[in-house]
Amino acid sequence: MKKDCRFSVLLLLFLISISIQTEAEVIALTPDTFSDKIKEKDTAWFVKFCVPWCKHCKNLGTLWDELGKAMEGEDEIEIGEVDCSVSKPVCTKVDIHSYPTFKLFYDGEEVPKYQGKRDVESLKAFALEEAEKAAEKALLGTDKEL
């Protein structure tokens, strides 16, 4: 009987760990966290700016969460989101005028905003390509300082 109970507990813990690992890694950014996060050294932040009442934002459905899952294995790239209805100072600071807006930041600097198709593959390709370009540019800038 004790073995069955132990097995059940171990199985439950295993299943919980699997579900935690497969959760989307999308980080909610606020006025308190936004500036510090996007300035993280050698880190790209791909951020979605939305408001809950926007039909285009609603039409995205789970796209951003799916992108978060797809990007989990990528080092130095984080997926974030800002709710502009409650984080208006953030959205004003980075010049958000329409929803949804997708922007990539690297070491605190804004990379050109995303204008492509709204599917996981296109978003992921953009994030990877632009993060690599930004990292190379930052590295070249560091080399010039030496």
Solvent accessible surface area in square Angstrom, and as a share of the most:
residue,aa,sasa,rsa
1,M,196,0.88
2,K,152,0.64
3,K,162,0.69
4,D,97,0.50
5,C,79,0.47
6,R,156,0.57
7,F,132,0.55
8,S,64,0.41
9,V,76,0.43
10,L,117,0.58
11,L,80,0.40
12,L,104,0.52
13,L,101,0.50
14,F,115,0.48
15,L,95,0.47
16,I,80,0.41
17,S,45,0.29
18,I,71,0.36
19,S,58,0.38
20,I,110,0.56
21,Q,129,0.57
22,T,79,0.46
23,E,113,0.50
24,A,30,0.23
25,E,85,0.38
26,V,30,0.17
27,I,50,0.25
28,A,70,0.54
29,L,4,0.02
30,T,56,0.32
31,P,65,0.41
32,D,127,0.66
33,T,52,0.30
34,F,2,0.01
35,S,32,0.21
36,D,103,0.54
37,K,65,0.28
38,I,11,0.05
39,K,123,0.52
40,E,64,0.29
41,K,152,0.65
42,D,66,0.34
43,T,14,0.08
44,A,0,0.00
45,W,2,0.01
46,F,0,0.00
47,V,0,0.00
48,K,27,0.11
49,F,0,0.00
50,C,13,0.08
51,V,5,0.03
52,P,80,0.50
53,W,172,0.60
54,C,11,0.06
55,K,136,0.58
56,H,90,0.40
57,C,16,0.09
58,K,132,0.56
59,N,117,0.60
60,L,18,0.09
61,G,60,0.58
62,T,83,0.49
63,L,17,0.09
64,W,5,0.02
65,D,65,0.34
66,E,80,0.36
67,L,0,0.00
68,G,1,0.01
69,K,102,0.43
70,A,38,0.29
71,M,4,0.02
72,E,78,0.35
73,G,72,0.69
74,E,58,0.26
75,D,116,0.60
76,E,98,0.44
77,I,18,0.09
78,E,52,0.23
79,I,4,0.02
80,G,0,0.00
81,E,57,0.25
82,V,2,0.01
83,D,53,0.28
84,C,5,0.03
85,S,57,0.37
86,V,114,0.66
87,S,2,0.01
88,K,143,0.61
89,P,89,0.56
90,V,6,0.03
91,C,5,0.03
92,T,99,0.57
93,K,132,0.56
94,V,15,0.09
95,D,91,0.47
96,I,15,0.07
97,H,153,0.68
98,S,66,0.43
99,Y,57,0.22
100,P,10,0.06
101,T,10,0.06
102,F,5,0.02
103,K,11,0.05
104,L,0,0.00
105,F,4,0.02
106,Y,18,0.07
107,D,45,0.23
108,G,23,0.22
109,E,125,0.56
110,E,87,0.39
111,V,16,0.09
112,P,96,0.61
113,K,86,0.37
114,Y,20,0.08
115,Q,141,0.63
116,G,43,0.41
117,K,143,0.61
118,R,121,0.44
119,D,41,0.21
120,V,26,0.15
121,E,129,0.58
122,S,31,0.20
123,L,0,0.00
124,K,56,0.24
125,A,58,0.45
126,F,34,0.14
127,A,0,0.00
128,L,59,0.30
129,E,96,0.43
130,E,23,0.10
131,A,9,0.07
132,E,107,0.48
133,K,104,0.44
134,A,14,0.11
135,A,37,0.29
136,E,92,0.41
137,K,155,0.66
138,A,37,0.28
139,L,114,0.57
140,L,111,0.55
141,G,31,0.30
142,T,63,0.37
143,D,76,0.39
144,K,173,0.73
145,E,148,0.66
146,L,175,0.87
